[in-house]
Amino acid sequence: MNAELAVLITLVTYKLVLVGVGLWASRLNRTETDFLLGGRGLGPWVAGLSYAASTSSAWVLLGFSGFVYAVGLSALWMVPGILGGYVVMWVWFGPRMRAESAAENQVTLGDFLAARAKGTGRTAILWAGALLVLFCFIFYIAAQFGAAAIAFENQFGLGRMESVLIGAGIILLYSLLGGFWAVSVTDTLQGAMMALIAILLPVLALIAAGGPAEVWSTLQATAPDGYMSFTGERAFFIFIGFALGVAGIGLGTFGQPQLMSRLMAVKDEAARKRAFAVSIGWGLIVYTGMITLALSGRALLGAGQEGEALFYTLAGELLPPVLAGIIIAAVLSAVMSTVDSLLIATSAAVSHDMGVSKRYPGREVMISRIVMAALCAAAVVMALAIPATIFDRVLFSWSALGAAFGPIIVARVVRVEPATGAILAAMALGFGMSALFFLIRGVGLEGTGGIGGFLADLAALPGSPFERVVPWILPLLIVFAWRRPAHA
């Protein structure tokens, strides 16, 4: 059996399992809450692993490993921010969100954001939030389709259109059938598979490169200046800005509806605490593995490799053809199945928060499925039409939603109730500033000396604090200063 046949067999087998999960879960979807939140019955392993897999798939295997491969040790400042996000979500946000959503029958993040608003103000918050989720997740889903397409093109020689359509069709099928339960169970399988691969392949790469000491000495001798420095040999203030920017990716965690849904769906407090242990353990394994893979790969291959293809290249070179094919297929499946959580979250925002399903009493599940199919089609068009790297597309969506929703969630978790106007202003400012700084970085401004040049250098960093951190400042001030009247 050759590698290509192994990839094909593994893909077909795995996808049949996913469709089987969808068929099993379809019988559980009697109400809108069942379809969008799994009846609030997630146990710790499903909640923890599905949460972890939803935070990181294509971009951690391909984008994060490629970023470390290209940038070096200074890229590792991203990890404390990411793992810190796990802690804040499960330990700080989790108890309030789980308890309140169950007590008040909140189904979506939009419900939580608008919990104390009434009338037209509540409608405005729900619509504004849903539109932001819709806009951002189209990019996010398109990024995942793009990642899957790269692998299909490399393995089977298919065209980009065929690759995207195959991946999208499979994902849509089991997501439509099984809803949140199917998505959570398949993401659990995905998370477990990623953890195993994040141990196996990096260990093989490290051995092939001669072990830790040999990797270190090789990189010291061959890597460019700053590669083996945790500061990247940047000037002090530029380094501080870079470190804040890459660590600031963790702030994006606090505005992601697909992650909040796990907090709302976990069945009880005991399950929440165990789910946190599962997810943080997974994060330590996978990120350590990808760092090892990136540095070992740089020592083995030098600088000539495309970063986002490093994982596939090393799998092909270090493993027997059949085993390499199985691992590549498994990772490809994981990449594609990440989209399911995004589709559920976006469908919930449009069908529930925008009130589409309420217009058809008794048919809420059917309407949610129709919305999901339409969203999937739109994301396919985006994946085919917009040229951008996996890393940038995912991180823009992540950062923008974090800045739009995160400050409001922080306020509500600490029992501060922002006024309706404050919530709407925080959403607009958080998203708007993230988009502005993302566009500024894309222009590629050059430093010209003085304060203007310094700011331009900061804005152009791949971990720009302007894009990740600064958009939080004004929204936080607004939601804490402009509160709802005590009697409201």
DOSELO-577090 format. One record per residue (C-alpha): x negated, y negated, z negated; residue in three letters. Coordinates in pm, 1 decimal. Layout:
DOSELO-577090
          x          y          z   code
          X          Y          Z    ala
...
end
This chain:
DOSELO-577090
          x          y          z   code
        0.0        0.0        0.0    met
     -138.4     -343.5       92.9    asn
      -95.6     -667.7     -100.8    ala
      171.8     -805.7      130.3    glu
      389.9     -497.4       88.8    leu
      336.1     -507.0     -289.0    ala
      450.8     -869.1     -295.1    val
      759.1     -783.3      -95.0    leu
      857.7     -482.1     -306.6    ile
      801.0     -672.1     -631.6    thr
     1000.6     -969.1     -509.8    leu
     1292.9     -757.1     -395.9    val
     1295.2     -558.0     -721.0    thr
     1274.9     -865.0     -939.6    tyr
     1546.6    -1046.5     -749.1    lys
     1776.0     -745.5     -770.6    leu
     1725.5     -754.2    -1147.7    val
     1816.4    -1123.6    -1153.0    leu
     2129.7    -1066.0     -949.1    val
     2217.1     -780.0    -1183.6    gly
     2180.8    -1014.8    -1480.1    val
     2408.2    -1260.8    -1301.8    gly
     2673.4     -992.3    -1247.7    leu
     2651.2     -884.6    -1612.8    trp
     2680.6    -1241.9    -1738.7    ala
     2966.1    -1332.6    -1505.2    ser
     3215.8    -1154.1    -1731.0    arg
     3119.1    -1384.4    -2019.6    leu
     3217.3    -1705.6    -1838.9    asn
     3576.8    -1763.1    -1938.4    arg
     3552.3    -2133.3    -2024.3    thr
     3343.9    -2435.4    -1925.2    glu
     3153.3    -2409.7    -2254.9    thr
     3068.8    -2046.9    -2177.1    asp
     2942.5    -2134.3    -1829.9    phe
     2742.2    -2441.7    -1934.1    leu
     2629.4    -2346.9    -2288.0    leu
     2660.4    -1970.4    -2322.9    gly
     2920.2    -1988.0    -2598.1    gly
     2651.2    -2112.4    -2840.8    arg
     2535.1    -1756.0    -2898.0    gly
     2163.7    -1756.3    -2809.5    leu
     1935.8    -1551.7    -3033.6    gly
     1581.1    -1657.8    -3123.5    pro
     1391.8    -1470.2    -2852.8    trp
     1620.9    -1577.9    -2571.0    val
     1638.0    -1937.3    -2698.6    ala
     1263.2    -1964.1    -2763.5    gly
     1133.7    -1799.1    -2447.4    leu
     1392.8    -1954.8    -2216.8    ser
     1312.3    -2296.8    -2367.2    tyr
      939.8    -2242.4    -2316.5    ala
      980.1    -2117.6    -1960.8    ala
     1203.6    -2414.4    -1878.2    ser
      939.1    -2661.7    -1996.0    thr
      663.4    -2515.5    -1783.3    ser
      655.6    -2301.1    -1473.9    ser
      530.1    -2414.0    -1134.6    ala
      355.8    -2713.6    -1275.2    trp
      171.9    -2535.9    -1558.1    val
       61.5    -2242.2    -1343.4    leu
      -20.0    -2449.4    -1037.1    leu
      -18.2    -2818.6    -1131.5    gly
     -172.1    -2813.3    -1480.6    phe
     -438.7    -2556.1    -1393.2    ser
     -515.4    -2757.7    -1079.5    gly
     -538.1    -3079.6    -1281.5    phe
     -788.8    -2927.8    -1526.3    val
     -981.5    -2775.9    -1234.6    tyr
    -1009.3    -3117.4    -1067.3    ala
    -1055.0    -3349.7    -1368.4    val
    -1235.8    -3139.2    -1627.8    gly
    -1225.6    -3147.9    -2005.6    leu
    -1062.1    -3490.3    -2031.4    ser
     -746.8    -3330.7    -1885.7    ala
     -708.1    -3136.1    -2210.5    leu
     -570.3    -3444.1    -2388.5    trp
     -244.2    -3341.9    -2227.5    met
     -209.7    -3031.5    -2446.2    val
     -154.7    -3197.7    -2788.4    pro
      123.3    -3405.8    -2635.7    gly
      292.2    -3103.1    -2482.4    ile
      273.9    -2881.5    -2791.0    leu
      367.7    -3175.8    -3011.3    gly
      683.3    -3200.9    -2802.9    gly
      770.3    -2841.2    -2895.8    tyr
      733.4    -2924.7    -3264.7    val
      943.3    -3241.1    -3252.3    val
     1219.9    -3077.6    -3052.2    met
     1268.2    -2766.0    -3263.2    trp
     1174.9    -2897.3    -3608.0    val
     1307.8    -3254.8    -3600.9    trp
     1570.7    -3278.4    -3327.4    phe
     1693.2    -2919.3    -3353.2    gly
     1885.9    -2920.1    -3683.4    pro
     2087.4    -3234.8    -3603.4    arg
     2161.7    -3147.6    -3242.6    met
     2263.5    -2788.8    -3315.0    arg
     2488.6    -2880.8    -3607.3    ala
     2654.6    -3186.7    -3452.2    glu
     2712.9    -3030.2    -3111.0    ser
     2883.4    -2729.8    -3270.8    ala
     3093.0    -2937.0    -3512.9    ala
     3208.2    -3186.8    -3248.0    glu
     3224.0    -2946.8    -2950.2    asn
     2958.2    -3133.3    -2754.3    gln
     2866.9    -2943.8    -2439.3    val
     2602.6    -3165.9    -2278.2    thr
     2328.5    -3410.6    -2370.6    leu
     2560.3    -3681.6    -2239.7    gly
     2816.1    -3585.4    -2504.9    asp
     2551.0    -3629.7    -2774.2    phe
     2436.1    -3967.4    -2638.9    leu
     2792.9    -4103.1    -2618.4    ala
     2921.6    -3936.9    -2936.3    ala
     3016.3    -4258.7    -3116.7    arg
     3121.3    -4464.0    -2814.5    ala
     3486.1    -4498.9    -2715.6    lys
     3696.5    -4586.2    -2413.9    gly
     3523.7    -4743.9    -2115.7    thr
     3197.6    -4766.3    -2308.3    gly
     3185.6    -4389.2    -2349.3    arg
     3269.2    -4338.8    -1982.1    thr
     2992.8    -4580.3    -1880.6    ala
     2732.8    -4394.6    -2089.5    ile
     2837.6    -4056.3    -1953.8    leu
     2830.5    -4175.5    -1593.7    trp
     2499.5    -4359.5    -1628.0    ala
     2335.8    -4057.7    -1788.2    gly
     2477.4    -3818.4    -1529.9    ala
     2355.9    -4031.8    -1240.2    leu
     2004.3    -4045.4    -1384.9    leu
     1999.9    -3667.5    -1433.5    val
     2128.3    -3617.1    -1081.1    leu
     1866.4    -3846.0     -926.7    phe
     1571.5    -3709.5    -1125.8    cys
     1657.2    -3342.7    -1103.5    phe
     1694.6    -3349.6     -729.1    ile
     1322.0    -3437.1     -725.0    phe
     1245.9    -3181.3     -994.2    tyr
     1431.7    -2897.8     -820.2    ile
     1276.0    -2994.4     -489.1    ala
      930.6    -2965.6     -652.1    ala
     1005.0    -2609.1     -760.2    gln
     1133.4    -2518.2     -414.8    phe
      815.9    -2667.9     -269.9    gly
      600.4    -2456.0     -501.1    ala
      784.9    -2141.1     -399.9    ala
      753.8    -2233.1      -32.6    ala
      375.3    -2264.4      -58.8    ile
      353.3    -1908.3     -184.1    ala
      592.8    -1770.5       77.9    phe
      393.8    -1943.9      351.0    glu
       64.1    -1807.6      220.0    asn
      185.0    -1451.6      166.0    gln
      421.4    -1387.0      455.8    phe
      333.6    -1649.9      713.0    gly
      687.9    -1784.7      705.3    leu
      768.8    -2142.0      802.8    gly
      842.5    -2395.7      533.8    arg
     1214.5    -2412.6      611.3    met
     1261.9    -2035.9      592.1    glu
     1060.3    -2020.7      269.4    ser
     1265.7    -2287.9       95.7    val
     1597.4    -2140.9      212.0    leu
     1513.4    -1789.8       91.9    ile
     1413.5    -1909.4     -253.7    gly
     1712.2    -2141.4     -289.2    ala
     1961.4    -1877.7     -176.1    gly
     1847.6    -1619.9     -430.1    ile
     1844.1    -1865.9     -720.0    ile
     2186.0    -2001.7     -633.2    leu
     2339.8    -1654.5     -617.2    leu
     2265.3    -1541.7     -972.2    tyr
     2313.0    -1890.2    -1120.4    ser
     2659.8    -1913.5     -968.0    leu
     2749.5    -1569.0    -1096.1    leu
     2621.5    -1583.5    -1450.7    gly
     2597.0    -1947.1    -1555.3    gly
     2403.7    -2036.2    -1871.8    phe
     2374.0    -1679.5    -2000.6    trp
     2224.4    -1553.7    -1675.8    ala
     1990.2    -1852.2    -1661.3    val
     1875.6    -1802.6    -2020.9    ser
     1814.5    -1429.0    -1985.7    val
     1627.5    -1466.2    -1655.6    thr
     1418.7    -1748.6    -1802.2    asp
     1336.8    -1519.1    -2094.7    thr
     1206.7    -1258.5    -1849.9    leu
     1015.1    -1532.3    -1672.2    gln
      858.2    -1657.9    -1994.8    gly
      746.1    -1311.5    -2103.8    ala
      597.7    -1244.5    -1761.7    met
      410.5    -1574.5    -1760.0    met
      259.7    -1502.5    -2102.4    ala
      128.4    -1165.0    -1984.9    leu
      -18.1    -1313.4    -1668.8    ile
     -171.2    -1603.3    -1865.1    ala
     -369.5    -1346.9    -2060.9    ile
     -469.1    -1106.6    -1783.4    leu
     -585.9    -1332.2    -1501.0    leu
     -783.4    -1586.3    -1710.0    pro
     -966.9    -1303.0    -1890.2    val
    -1063.7    -1151.2    -1555.5    leu
    -1175.3    -1490.5    -1423.6    ala
    -1383.7    -1554.7    -1733.4    leu
    -1550.9    -1213.9    -1704.6    ile
    -1617.6    -1266.1    -1332.9    ala
    -1777.5    -1602.7    -1407.8    ala
    -2015.3    -1443.1    -1660.8    gly
    -1843.1    -1528.0    -1987.2    gly
    -1796.1    -1853.5    -2180.0    pro
    -2165.6    -1941.4    -2204.3    ala
    -2226.1    -1888.1    -1833.3    glu
    -1915.6    -2089.6    -1736.8    val
    -2032.3    -2374.5    -1956.2    trp
    -2387.9    -2376.3    -1820.4    ser
    -2267.6    -2347.3    -1459.0    thr
    -2031.5    -2640.4    -1498.2    leu
    -2297.4    -2846.1    -1675.1    gln
    -2527.0    -2790.8    -1377.8    ala
    -2282.6    -2825.6    -1089.7    thr
    -1983.2    -3036.0    -1197.3    ala
    -1975.3    -3410.5    -1125.4    pro
    -2051.0    -3672.3    -1389.7    asp
    -1786.3    -3687.1    -1658.1    gly
    -1637.3    -3345.7    -1582.1    tyr
    -1770.6    -3186.5    -1901.9    met
    -1691.5    -3487.5    -2118.3    ser
    -1370.2    -3518.6    -2319.8    phe
    -1368.6    -3887.2    -2230.9    thr
    -1450.9    -3832.2    -1865.0    gly
    -1727.0    -4090.7    -1923.6    glu
    -1464.8    -4360.6    -1886.9    arg
    -1502.9    -4699.2    -2050.5    ala
    -1353.3    -4699.6    -2401.2    phe
    -1026.6    -4879.7    -2333.6    phe
     -976.3    -4700.5    -2002.2    ile
    -1027.7    -4370.1    -2182.3    phe
     -776.0    -4464.6    -2454.2    ile
     -524.6    -4550.6    -2184.5    gly
     -593.9    -4223.2    -2001.8    phe
     -564.3    -4011.1    -2318.4    ala
     -238.8    -4180.9    -2420.5    leu
     -106.3    -4136.4    -2069.7    gly
     -178.0    -3764.8    -2033.6    val
      -71.1    -3687.7    -2392.7    ala
      236.9    -3902.7    -2330.5    gly
      375.8    -3628.9    -2107.8    ile
      508.5    -3485.9    -2434.4    gly
      741.1    -3785.7    -2464.3    leu
      923.2    -3665.7    -2155.8    gly
     1032.9    -3356.3    -2347.8    thr
     1268.5    -3566.3    -2558.0    phe
     1500.6    -3654.4    -2272.2    gly
     1543.6    -3323.4    -2088.8    gln
     1902.4    -3190.7    -2082.7    pro
     1793.8    -2836.8    -1987.7    gln
     1585.2    -2823.2    -2307.6    leu
     1844.8    -2989.1    -2530.0    met
     2093.4    -2725.7    -2418.5    ser
     1880.9    -2456.6    -2587.1    arg
     1893.7    -2650.0    -2914.4    leu
     2270.4    -2683.6    -2880.8    met
     2321.7    -2318.5    -2780.2    ala
     2111.3    -2139.7    -3044.0    val
     2351.5    -1951.0    -3269.1    lys
     2243.1    -2057.5    -3619.5    asp
     1970.8    -2220.0    -3829.8    glu
     1780.1    -1897.9    -3887.9    ala
     1770.0    -1834.4    -3513.0    ala
     1652.7    -2193.0    -3452.8    arg
     1355.6    -2152.0    -3686.8    lys
     1250.6    -1822.9    -3530.0    arg
     1299.4    -1965.3    -3180.2    ala
     1052.6    -2243.3    -3265.9    phe
      789.2    -1985.7    -3366.4    ala
      846.7    -1795.9    -3041.8    val
      820.3    -2105.7    -2820.5    ser
      510.8    -2256.5    -2986.5    ile
      334.5    -1919.3    -2975.2    gly
      413.9    -1895.0    -2605.6    trp
      277.9    -2245.4    -2546.3    gly
      -53.0    -2167.9    -2716.9    leu
      -99.5    -1852.1    -2508.5    ile
       -8.3    -1999.6    -2170.6    val
     -191.4    -2331.9    -2196.1    tyr
     -505.3    -2169.1    -2335.4    thr
     -491.3    -1922.0    -2049.2    gly
     -453.8    -2187.7    -1781.4    met
     -741.8    -2393.5    -1924.3    ile
     -962.4    -2083.3    -1918.0    thr
     -851.7    -2004.9    -1563.9    leu
     -920.4    -2358.1    -1439.7    ala
    -1269.9    -2386.5    -1585.5    leu
    -1368.4    -2033.0    -1486.1    ser
    -1231.8    -2096.7    -1138.6    gly
    -1436.4    -2415.3    -1107.7    arg
    -1749.7    -2224.3    -1206.5    ala
    -1673.8    -1947.2     -957.1    leu
    -1549.3    -2149.0     -660.0    leu
    -1702.3    -2492.8     -699.3    gly
    -1515.2    -2801.7     -589.2    ala
    -1387.8    -2686.5     -252.0    gly
    -1061.2    -2529.9     -368.8    gln
     -722.6    -2698.5     -349.1    glu
     -624.2    -2729.5     -715.3    gly
     -260.1    -2629.2     -685.5    glu
     -356.4    -2308.5     -500.3    ala
     -626.4    -2205.3     -751.1    leu
     -405.9    -1949.6     -928.3    phe
     -319.3    -1765.4     -608.2    tyr
     -678.5    -1775.1     -482.5    thr
     -820.3    -1621.6     -800.3    leu
     -549.6    -1354.8     -813.3    ala
     -636.3    -1254.9     -458.3    gly
    -1010.6    -1244.4     -524.2    glu
    -1020.9    -1082.7     -868.1    leu
     -755.0     -813.6     -849.7    leu
     -702.3     -505.4     -632.8    pro
     -470.6     -590.8     -343.5    pro
     -166.1     -413.3     -484.9    val
     -200.1     -561.6     -835.1    leu
     -273.2     -906.1     -690.8    ala
       39.9     -877.7     -481.3    gly
      250.4     -782.7     -781.5    ile
      119.0    -1073.5     -990.3    ile
      159.7    -1323.9     -708.4    ile
      516.4    -1203.9     -652.8    ala
      592.6    -1221.6    -1022.9    ala
      462.6    -1576.5    -1045.2    val
      651.7    -1672.4     -732.8    leu
      968.2    -1535.2     -889.0    ser
      900.2    -1734.0    -1204.5    ala
      848.1    -2049.5    -1001.2    val
     1177.0    -2003.5     -820.6    met
     1379.0    -1909.0    -1127.0    ser
     1281.0    -2227.4    -1311.2    thr
     1527.9    -2404.4    -1088.1    val
     1819.8    -2224.6    -1251.8    asp
     1804.0    -2427.5    -1575.3    ser
     1783.6    -2749.3    -1377.2    leu
     2083.7    -2651.4    -1167.4    leu
     2291.1    -2571.7    -1474.7    ile
     2194.7    -2899.9    -1644.6    ala
     2266.4    -3107.0    -1336.1    thr
     2592.6    -2927.0    -1269.4    ser
     2695.2    -2996.8    -1628.7    ala
     2611.4    -3366.6    -1590.4    ala
     2816.6    -3402.7    -1273.0    val
     3110.3    -3171.4    -1345.3    ser
     3149.5    -3237.0    -1720.5    his
     3004.0    -3582.5    -1791.0    asp
     3140.9    -3744.6    -1477.0    met
     3479.4    -3585.3    -1542.9    gly
     3504.6    -3390.9    -1216.6    val
     3611.3    -3065.8    -1382.4    ser
     3871.7    -3241.1    -1600.3    lys
     4070.2    -3322.1    -1289.9    arg
     4130.8    -2950.8    -1237.6    tyr
     4246.5    -2803.7    -1572.4    pro
     4188.8    -2430.7    -1594.6    gly
     3942.5    -2436.2    -1303.8    arg
     3642.7    -2592.5    -1479.3    glu
     3412.2    -2298.0    -1412.7    val
     3497.9    -2293.6    -1043.2    met
     3433.7    -2669.2    -1012.5    ile
     3098.8    -2633.1    -1190.5    ser
     2999.8    -2365.5     -940.5    arg
     3097.5    -2579.2     -642.5    ile
     2897.3    -2871.3     -781.8    val
     2597.0    -2643.0     -835.9    met
     2604.7    -2521.8     -476.0    ala
     2618.1    -2878.6     -344.7    ala
     2326.3    -2984.0     -564.5    leu
     2118.7    -2689.9     -448.0    cys
     2179.1    -2787.2      -85.3    ala
     2073.8    -3146.5     -154.4    ala
     1753.4    -3030.2     -324.9    ala
     1665.4    -2813.1      -25.3    val
     1690.7    -3118.2      199.2    val
     1467.0    -3313.5      -38.8    met
     1207.4    -3034.8      -52.7    ala
     1185.2    -3030.2      324.8    leu
     1186.9    -3406.4      378.3    ala
      971.7    -3563.9      106.1    ile
      593.4    -3515.3      104.8    pro
      449.8    -3518.8     -248.2    ala
      246.0    -3292.0     -474.1    thr
      413.3    -3058.0     -719.3    ile
      250.9    -3239.9    -1009.0    phe
      366.1    -3589.4     -919.6    asp
      723.6    -3501.2     -835.9    arg
      773.3    -3306.4    -1156.7    val
      600.0    -3555.2    -1383.1    leu
      794.2    -3854.1    -1250.3    phe
     1127.6    -3684.7    -1318.4    ser
     1006.2    -3565.7    -1657.9    trp
      873.9    -3905.9    -1769.8    ser
     1168.6    -4105.9    -1636.9    ala
     1432.9    -3898.4    -1816.3    leu
     1225.1    -3895.2    -2133.2    gly
     1207.2    -4274.8    -2140.5    ala
     1575.6    -4313.8    -2049.0    ala
     1722.4    -4075.2    -2307.8    phe
     1450.0    -4011.2    -2564.6    gly
     1472.2    -4339.2    -2761.6    pro
     1849.3    -4298.2    -2796.8    ile
     1813.6    -3940.4    -2922.4    ile
     1544.8    -4047.6    -3171.0    val
     1778.3    -4315.2    -3308.5    ala
     2074.6    -4079.9    -3340.9    arg
     1865.8    -3806.2    -3505.0    val
     1755.8    -4050.3    -3779.3    val
     2121.1    -4156.4    -3829.1    arg
     2093.6    -4491.0    -3651.0    val
     2395.1    -4542.6    -3423.2    glu
     2308.7    -4777.5    -3134.2    pro
     2580.2    -4997.7    -2988.6    ala
     2720.4    -4900.5    -2649.8    thr
     2537.8    -5189.8    -2483.4    gly
     2211.9    -5084.2    -2648.5    ala
     2245.4    -4730.0    -2512.2    ile
     2311.3    -4852.4    -2159.0    leu
     2026.8    -5105.7    -2176.1    ala
     1784.9    -4844.3    -2312.1    ala
     1870.1    -4605.5    -2028.6    met
     1823.2    -4872.2    -1763.8    ala
     1498.2    -5009.1    -1905.0    leu
     1341.6    -4671.3    -1978.3    gly
     1413.4    -4531.8    -1635.4    phe
     1343.3    -4857.3    -1452.8    gly
     1001.0    -4910.4    -1606.7    met
      899.5    -4548.7    -1545.0    ser
      996.5    -4582.5    -1180.2    ala
      819.1    -4917.4    -1146.3    leu
      489.5    -4791.9    -1285.2    phe
      511.6    -4471.8    -1080.8    phe
      548.3    -4681.7     -766.1    leu
      262.6    -4910.9     -870.1    ile
       34.2    -4611.7     -914.4    arg
      140.6    -4481.7     -575.7    gly
       38.5    -4808.5     -408.4    val
     -318.8    -4745.6     -516.5    gly
     -409.6    -5087.3     -654.6    leu
     -778.6    -5155.6     -695.4    glu
     -947.6    -5326.6     -985.2    gly
    -1081.2    -5673.7     -906.3    thr
    -1242.4    -5761.2    -1237.3    gly
    -1098.5    -5941.1    -1538.2    gly
     -772.1    -5854.3    -1708.2    ile
     -595.7    -5801.3    -1375.1    gly
     -853.4    -5548.6    -1264.1    gly
     -841.1    -5372.9    -1601.9    phe
     -461.9    -5337.9    -1582.3    leu
     -485.3    -5217.7    -1223.1    ala
     -739.0    -4953.2    -1327.1    asp
     -505.6    -4834.9    -1604.4    leu
     -204.0    -4825.4    -1373.2    ala
     -397.7    -4616.9    -1119.3    ala
     -499.8    -4346.0    -1368.0    leu
     -341.4    -4001.5    -1314.5    pro
     -240.9    -4022.9    -1680.6    gly
     -126.9    -4383.8    -1682.7    ser
        3.7    -4504.2    -2020.8    pro
      222.6    -4751.6    -1831.2    phe
      417.8    -4467.8    -1673.9    glu
      447.0    -4240.1    -1979.3    arg
      425.7    -4452.8    -2295.3    val
      507.7    -4817.6    -2221.9    val
      861.9    -4745.8    -2092.9    pro
      954.1    -4626.9    -2444.4    trp
      870.5    -4950.4    -2625.2    ile
     1158.4    -5181.3    -2531.1    leu
     1426.9    -4909.0    -2541.8    pro
     1318.7    -4810.1    -2892.8    leu
     1332.7    -5170.9    -3009.7    leu
     1677.0    -5215.9    -2855.0    ile
     1842.2    -4904.0    -2999.1    val
     1711.3    -4972.2    -3350.5    phe
     1787.0    -5344.6    -3348.6    ala
     2126.1    -5345.8    -3169.2    trp
     2337.4    -5113.1    -3379.5    arg
     2702.7    -5023.3    -3385.3    arg
     2900.8    -5214.5    -3650.7    pro
     2934.7    -5017.5    -3973.5    ala
     3315.2    -4994.4    -3943.1    his
     3307.7    -4875.0    -3580.8    ala
end
